Amino acid sequence: MVQIIKLMIKLNFIYSKDQDVSNVINLIGDIDWIVKNKYNVILPSLFSINNLADQKKEDTESAVCKEYDQKVYFDIEKKLRVEWDKIDHSLEMGINKINKNALKEFNIYLTKYGFVGGYELPNEVIINITSRTVDQMAGSIAHEIIHLNIESLIQKYKIEHWTKERIVNLISLKIFPTKFKLQRDPENSELIGKYFEQYYPDIEKMISAISGVHGRRKGEE
């Protein structure tokens, strides 16, 4: 008899009013990057990217306090754990193909503010819960976990932002062919796709090859 062992990525969900305040305050330091990369971010009512730098900490605390509801976060966590069971095994199998030392545990910070999703080394994921389905949130968690598992190589080969996003999206499509779609096209997207298909799942060879794409004019190989 063959014993089937279920693989599992452990998620630790974290959320609080203070965490949401910190998330908004941290966006102040990212304003230039947000504008440069044309990201939309969700902020408390009456806040905007144009007046965010002028907000005092007490103003941010007051704005977040008015909108914070612990029960909303608790209910979303319960639903996310159910949804996560549907994709956990496939994600871990897919990540193990590209990273033999794949991370097994992640801290998941739920928030109403900021980007759709984000990550911080070594194992932290930030997920926005505003106006999104549980399925979309679970997909964002998977996306950020893939980021974390290749980030050391992204930094080693100095991969630029939108090229990095394309690599993660291509990996996501390998693992979940019907769940994800490609984001905006980076420069030389066709050449990136070619190297991806040529070397996948050898992630380092693939990223090394793609690193040579930067700066080429369209059509050059």
N, C-alpha and C positions, 0 to 999 in steps of 0.2 A: 504493500500500500504506500503510495506517494503522499507525503505530508505537504500540504499547500500552506505556505507561510505568507500571511498578508503583510505587505510592506506598509509602512505608515510614516508620513511626515507629521511631526507634532507641531501644532499651532497653539501658542499662548496668546489669547486675546486680551488686550489692554485698552482701557478707555476711562477717561475722567474729565471733569470740567477743567482742571489744571492742565491736562494734556492738550485740550483744545486751545486753551489760551496760549500755551507754548507754541503750538503749531502756527497760529496766526502771527505771533511775534517773530518766529523764525522766517516767515515769508518776507519780512522787511529786508533782510540781508540778501534775498534772492531776487529783488525787484528787477535789476538790470538783466539778469539771466532769463527771467520769465518773459520780459519784453523782447529780448533778442531772439528767443526761440519760439515766440508767438504762442505761448501757452495761456489758456484761460485758467484762472484759479477762483475757487469759491471762498467768499469772505462773509463775515457777519453783515447783517442788514446795515445800510448806510455807509459801509466801508467800500472802497474801491481801490484798484491798483494805483490810482492817481493820488489818493489821500492817505494811503496806508502808512507811509513813512512819517506822517504827522500825528499818528495815533499814540497817545500815552498808554502806558501799561494799564492804568486804572480804567481807561476808556475801553480797552480791549477786554479786560476782565468783566466789566459791566455788560458789554455787548454779548459776550459768550454766555454769561450767566442767564440772560433773558431767553436764550435759545436752547439751553442745554436741558435734555431730558434723559436721565439715566435709563429709564425703562425702554426707550427706543433702542439704545445701544444693546441692552441685554437681550431684547427680542431678536435683533439682527444677529447677534452672536449665535443664538440657538439655531436660527435658520441657516446660518453659514456653516455650522458644523454638520448639518444634514446634507447641505449641498456639497460640502467638501468631500464627504464620503463617496460621492459619485465620481470624482476626478482624481482623488489622492493616489490611487494605485497606478493609474496611467502616467501621472506626472512623475512619480518617483522612478518608474521604469524608464521613462524618457530621459530624465536627468542622469540616471546612472549610466546611460550610454555615452554621455559627453563628459561626465565628471566622476571618476572612480572614487573620489573622496567627497562625494556629495554631502551637503549639509542636511541634517535630519530634523532640526528643531528651529522654529522661527517665532519671534515676538511680533504679533500683528496688532498695530495701533489703529483703532477705528476712530475716525474723525469726521466732522461735518465740513471741514475747511481745507483749503489748499488744492493740491493737484488731485487728479483721479487716483493716482497711486504713486508710490515712491519707495525707495529703499535706502538703508544705511548699513554699511558693514559693521559687524560681521553677519548679522542674521536678523535685521529689523526691517519690517515692512509697514508702510503707512498706506491705509486704504480709506478713500472718501466714501461716505455712505449716503451723500445727498442725492436725491432723485435718481437712484440707481436700483436695479433689481438685484436680488441675492445672487443670481447667476452671473451677472456682470461683475459683482464684487469678488466672487470666487475666481472668475477669470483674471481679474486684476492681481489677486494674490498669487496665482500661478505665474503670471507674467513677471512679477517682482522677484519671486523665488528663482526663476530662471536667471534673471539679472544677477542676483547674488552669487549664483553658482558659476558664473563666467567672469565676474567683475575683475578678478586678479589678472586674467588674460587681457581684458579690455584695457586695463591700466598699463600692463606690460607693453602692449603694442600701440598704445596711445591712439585708440580708436575714438573718432569724434562722435558727438552725441547722436545724430540721426542715423549714422551708420550702425552704431551700437543698437539702437532701437530696431533697425531692420534685421539685424542678426537675431535678436531675441524673438521678433515676430516670426521669422523663418523657422526657428527652433519650435516655437509654439505651434505652428502649423504642422510640423512633423509629428508632434505628440497628439494634437487635437485638430485634425484636418477640417472639421466643420465648425469649430467653436470660435476661431479667431479670424481676423482679417488684417491685411497689411495696413500700417499707418502711412503717413505722407512719404513720398519717394525721396530718398536721399540722393545726392549727386552720385552718378555712376551706379545706379541701382541694379542695372542689368548685369554689370560685371561682378557686383557683390553677390547676386544670385547665382551666377556661374560658379564662382569659387565656393560658395556654400554647398552647392550640389556636388561639386567635385570632391570635396574633402569630408563632408559630414559622414559619420559623427566624430571624426578626429578634429575636435574643436580647436586645438592649438594650431594645427596646420592650416585650418580654414581661416582663423582670425589673423594669423601671420600673413597669409596670402592677401587677405582683404586689406591689411594695413598698408600694402603697397599701392592701393587704389587711390588713396588721398592725393589730390592735386593733379590727377590726370584729367585731360580734356575728354569729353564724351567721344567714344569711339576708339580711344587709344587702349592698347593692351600691352 
